[in-house]
Amino acid sequence: MSGHGPAAVPPCPELFTWEFAADPYPAYAWLREHAPVHRTRLPSGVEAWLVTRYADARQALADTRLSKNPVHHSEAAHGKGKVGIPGERGANLMTHLLNIDPPDHTRLRRLVSKAFTPRRIARFAPRVQELTDALIDSFAERGEADLIHEFAFPLPIYAICDLLGVPREDQDDFRDWAGMMIRHGGGPRGGVARSVKKMRGYLAELIHRKREALGEEGADDLISGLIRASDHGEHLTENEAAAMAFILLFAGFETTVNLIGNGVYQLLRHPDQRALLQKAAAAGDTELLAAGVEELLRYDGPVELATWRFATRDLTLGGQRIAEGDPVLVVLAAADRDPRRFAEPDVLDLRRR
């Protein structure tokens, strides 16, 4: 007589190895199926919850009990020796939209939206095209290029510096500072700390100069717009304006570099999809081009994890009890491959709707 019990669950793949970094999607598939809200120890030593299913991810990102402010972790973990949570490094650059909650988030967003107008962005588009053409022209005749070093890296840094109003003669300094932070992952010591300090000092001085120059002809850059922004008599403080400039530069820069690199890599691996995109570009099919970018963002996006969340009280997520003070990381790369939300999620389909 023999019986057939439930199939044994395969062991959890090892996370945070070189093999995982090269291709995390098999591990994410295991987590989605067997442990969609999973507590693990990160390489930094911090224990955090990883959220990998699409529905749970949406719930976590919208849950007001999960704060973006690191103080909620610091208070809960005081004296427990936990390390690796963002917060102190460049503290006066951390008061930005990614790290605060309402009502401060609401106030900052309202003020920033007054500077980030569609008119200002539309007027800037020709400059982005000019930069793009110049970078491509610099290597086109060679027939080959280092995509990251010669195109993906300089394009966003120079474009964002121009948008912010950083003088051209200072933009290479920003490129060096941003490169240091990208290469070393925002570590707390050494060159990264020096780069953050230099950028913080430069932004403070630049904002002071632009505040003094308000009203002068031609001062229509984004930093000047942030300084001018007013809502019921409220203005951004100089620290808040510097923090917004920092996050626009750093976050906008890194995500663009990664999107260009990942996107081109996947198009090279999928020649049928590359041909489809080339045909759409030649025909001026902006709808397919936009859908193609969305699919590349989903399939191999520039950001693997959402920003840190911290439980402000005990709560339940995906059947797991999250204790007050626990860090929560939404794994966007896993949620965007969830078969419960996307048909054939491991297929790159630029026509996906």
C-alpha positions in Angstrom: 0.0 0.0 0.0 1.4 3.4 -0.9 0.2 6.9 -0.4 1.0 10.1 -2.2 1.4 13.2 0.1 1.8 16.8 -1.1 4.9 17.4 -3.2 7.9 18.5 -1.3 8.6 22.2 -1.5 12.1 22.8 -3.0 14.4 24.8 -0.8 14.6 28.5 -1.0 17.3 29.6 -3.5 20.3 31.4 -1.9 19.8 35.1 -2.1 22.4 37.9 -2.6 25.0 35.7 -4.3 26.8 36.5 -7.5 24.6 34.0 -9.3 21.5 35.7 -7.8 22.8 39.2 -8.9 23.3 37.9 -12.5 19.7 36.5 -12.7 17.5 37.0 -9.7 14.2 36.0 -11.5 14.3 32.2 -10.6 14.7 33.1 -6.9 11.9 35.7 -7.2 9.6 33.1 -8.8 10.3 30.8 -5.9 9.5 33.5 -3.3 6.3 34.5 -5.1 5.1 30.9 -5.1 6.2 29.7 -1.6 7.1 32.8 0.5 5.6 36.0 -1.0 6.3 38.0 2.1 9.6 36.7 3.3 11.9 37.8 6.2 15.6 37.6 5.3 18.9 39.0 6.4 20.3 41.5 3.9 24.1 41.7 3.1 24.3 44.8 5.3 23.1 42.7 8.3 19.6 44.3 8.5 16.7 41.9 8.7 13.8 43.0 6.3 10.7 41.7 4.8 10.7 41.1 1.0 7.4 41.5 -0.8 7.3 39.8 -4.2 3.7 39.4 -5.4 2.0 42.1 -7.4 -1.1 42.5 -5.2 0.9 42.5 -2.0 3.3 45.0 -3.5 0.5 47.4 -4.4 -1.0 47.0 -0.9 2.4 47.8 0.7 3.1 50.8 -1.4 -0.2 52.3 -0.6 -0.4 51.4 3.1 -0.1 54.4 5.3 1.1 52.2 8.2 4.3 51.7 6.3 6.3 54.9 6.6 9.1 56.0 4.3 10.8 57.9 7.2 13.8 55.9 8.6 13.2 57.3 12.0 10.5 54.7 12.6 13.1 51.9 12.2 15.7 53.7 14.2 13.4 54.2 17.2 12.2 50.6 17.1 15.7 49.1 16.7 17.5 51.4 19.2 20.2 49.5 20.9 19.8 46.4 18.8 22.9 46.9 16.7 21.1 47.1 13.3 23.0 48.9 10.6 22.6 49.7 6.9 19.4 51.8 7.1 19.6 55.1 5.2 19.3 58.2 7.2 22.3 60.0 8.7 24.5 60.3 5.7 23.9 63.8 4.2 21.0 64.2 6.5 19.9 67.6 5.2 19.7 66.1 1.7 17.3 63.4 2.9 14.2 65.6 3.3 12.8 64.8 -0.1 9.7 63.2 -1.6 11.0 59.6 -1.4 11.8 59.7 2.3 8.9 61.5 3.9 5.2 60.9 4.6 2.1 63.2 4.6 1.5 65.9 5.5 5.1 67.0 4.8 5.0 64.9 1.6 1.8 66.6 0.5 3.2 70.1 1.1 6.5 69.4 -0.7 4.7 67.8 -3.6 2.4 70.7 -4.0 5.3 73.2 -4.0 7.4 71.1 -6.4 4.6 70.7 -8.8 4.4 74.5 -9.2 8.0 74.5 -10.4 7.8 71.2 -12.5 5.4 72.7 -15.0 4.6 71.0 -18.4 5.7 74.2 -20.1 9.2 74.1 -18.5 9.6 70.4 -19.4 8.4 70.8 -23.0 10.7 73.7 -23.5 13.6 71.5 -22.3 13.0 68.7 -24.8 15.1 70.2 -27.7 18.1 70.3 -25.3 17.8 66.6 -24.5 17.6 65.9 -28.2 20.7 68.0 -28.8 22.6 66.2 -26.1 21.5 62.8 -27.5 22.5 63.7 -31.1 25.9 65.0 -30.0 26.8 62.0 -27.9 25.8 59.6 -30.7 27.7 61.6 -33.3 30.8 61.4 -31.1 31.1 57.6 -31.7 28.9 56.9 -34.7 31.8 56.8 -37.2 33.7 54.3 -35.1 30.8 51.8 -35.5 31.1 50.8 -31.9 30.9 52.4 -28.4 30.9 51.7 -24.7 27.1 52.3 -24.3 27.3 53.0 -20.6 30.4 55.2 -20.4 29.9 57.1 -23.7 26.1 57.5 -23.8 23.9 56.2 -20.9 26.1 57.8 -18.2 26.7 61.3 -19.6 23.2 61.9 -21.2 21.1 62.1 -18.0 23.8 63.8 -15.9 24.2 66.7 -18.4 20.5 66.9 -19.1 19.5 67.1 -15.5 22.2 69.6 -14.7 21.0 71.8 -17.5 17.4 71.4 -16.3 18.4 72.4 -12.7 20.5 75.3 -13.9 24.0 74.0 -13.0 26.5 76.0 -15.0 28.2 74.0 -17.8 31.6 74.5 -16.3 30.5 72.8 -13.1 28.8 69.8 -14.7 31.8 67.5 -14.8 32.1 67.8 -11.0 28.5 66.5 -10.7 29.4 63.7 -13.1 32.3 62.7 -10.9 30.2 62.9 -7.6 27.3 60.9 -9.1 29.7 58.3 -10.5 31.3 57.8 -7.1 27.9 57.2 -5.4 26.7 54.8 -8.2 29.9 52.8 -8.2 30.0 52.3 -4.4 26.3 51.9 -3.8 25.9 54.8 -1.4 28.2 53.4 1.2 28.7 55.5 4.3 32.4 56.1 4.3 35.3 57.2 2.1 34.8 58.7 -1.3 31.0 58.5 -1.2 30.8 60.5 2.0 33.2 63.1 0.5 31.1 63.2 -2.7 27.9 63.8 -0.8 29.5 66.5 1.3 30.8 68.3 -1.8 27.5 68.0 -3.6 25.6 69.3 -0.5 28.0 72.3 -0.2 27.8 73.1 -3.9 24.0 72.9 -4.0 23.7 75.2 -0.9 25.9 77.8 -2.6 24.2 77.5 -5.9 20.7 77.9 -4.4 21.9 80.9 -2.4 23.3 82.5 -5.6 20.1 81.8 -7.5 18.0 83.2 -4.7 20.0 86.4 -4.9 19.6 86.5 -8.7 15.8 86.0 -8.7 14.1 88.4 -11.1 17.1 88.6 -13.5 16.4 87.9 -17.1 16.9 84.3 -18.2 16.7 82.7 -14.7 14.1 80.1 -15.7 15.9 76.9 -14.6 14.3 74.4 -12.3 16.2 75.4 -9.1 15.0 79.0 -9.7 11.5 77.6 -10.1 11.8 75.7 -6.8 12.9 78.8 -5.0 10.0 80.9 -6.5 7.4 78.2 -5.8 4.8 79.4 -3.3 1.6 78.0 -1.9 -0.5 80.1 0.5 2.6 82.0 1.5 4.7 78.8 2.0 8.1 78.3 0.3 10.7 75.6 0.2 13.5 76.1 2.7 17.0 76.2 1.3 17.6 72.7 2.7 14.4 71.4 1.1 15.3 73.0 -2.3 18.8 71.4 -2.0 17.3 68.0 -1.2 14.9 68.2 -4.1 17.7 69.1 -6.5 19.8 66.2 -5.1 17.1 63.6 -5.5 16.2 64.8 -9.0 19.8 64.6 -10.0 20.8 61.4 -8.3 17.6 59.3 -8.7 16.9 60.6 -12.2 20.4 59.9 -13.2 20.7 56.4 -11.9 17.4 55.2 -13.2 18.1 56.6 -16.7 21.5 54.9 -16.9 20.0 51.6 -15.8 17.0 51.9 -18.2 19.2 52.6 -21.2 21.6 49.8 -20.3 19.0 47.2 -19.4 16.8 48.1 -22.3 19.5 47.9 -25.0 20.7 44.6 -23.5 17.3 43.1 -23.7 16.7 44.4 -27.3 20.0 42.8 -28.3 18.8 39.5 -26.8 15.4 39.8 -28.5 16.1 40.7 -32.2 12.4 40.3 -33.1 11.4 42.9 -30.5 14.3 45.2 -31.6 13.0 45.1 -35.2 9.5 45.9 -34.0 10.7 48.9 -32.1 12.9 50.1 -35.1 9.9 49.8 -37.4 7.7 51.8 -35.0 10.4 54.5 -34.7 10.7 54.7 -38.5 6.9 55.0 -38.8 6.6 57.6 -36.0 4.3 55.1 -34.1 4.5 56.9 -30.8 1.9 54.6 -29.2 4.0 51.5 -29.8 7.1 53.3 -28.7 5.5 54.3 -25.4 4.2 50.8 -24.9 7.6 49.4 -25.7 9.2 51.6 -23.0 6.6 50.5 -20.5 7.3 46.8 -21.3 11.1 47.3 -20.9 10.4 48.9 -17.6 8.4 45.9 -16.5 10.6 43.2 -17.9 14.0 44.4 -16.7 13.4 47.7 -15.0 16.0 50.2 -13.8 15.0 49.8 -10.1 14.9 46.4 -8.5 13.5 47.5 -5.1 11.2 50.3 -4.0 12.4 52.7 -1.3 12.5 51.4 2.3 9.3 51.2 4.2 9.1 50.9 8.0 6.1 49.6 10.0 4.7 52.3 12.3 2.6 49.6 14.1 2.0 45.9 14.0 0.2 44.8 10.8 -0.5 41.8 8.5 0.8 41.7 4.9 0.4 38.6 2.7 -0.5 36.5 5.7 2.6 37.5 7.7 2.7 39.6 10.9 5.0 42.6 10.4 6.1 44.0 13.8 6.3 47.7 14.5 9.7 49.0 13.3 10.3 46.2 10.8 11.8 47.3 7.5 9.8 46.3 4.4 11.2 46.2 0.8 8.8 45.8 -2.1 10.7 43.9 -4.8 9.5 45.6 -8.0 11.4 43.2 -10.2 9.5 40.3 -8.7 6.1 41.9 -8.7 6.5 42.9 -12.4 7.0 39.2 -13.3 3.9 38.0 -11.3 1.8 35.6 -13.5 -1.2 36.5 -11.4 -1.0 39.9 -13.0 0.8 39.5 -16.3 0.2 36.7 -18.9 3.5 35.0 -19.8 5.4 37.4 -17.6 8.9 36.1 -18.6 8.3 37.0 -22.2 9.3 40.4 -23.5 6.4 41.6 -25.6 6.5 45.2 -26.7 2.9 45.1 -27.8 1.7 44.1 -24.3 -1.2 46.2 -23.1 
